[in-house]
Amino acid sequence: SSVSAVQSICNALEVPHIQTRWKHPSVDNKDNFYINLYPEYTSISRAILDIVIFYKW
């Protein structure tokens, strides 16, 4: 994907790659120059659980 290409270039040039999509930390720890501005996955999981409990799904 284009995101992978951009990440590869950023890694090679030692330039930060800033993106706003969620990425689980255990998926790929080879990204040395990676900043994730998305909320932490545990916060998202807790929010989804709270909604499920609230609506009694």
Buried (B, 14 or more C-beta within 10 A) or exposed (E): EEEEEEBEEBBEEEEEBEBEEEBEEEEEEEBEBBEBEEEEBEEEEEEEEEEEEEEEE
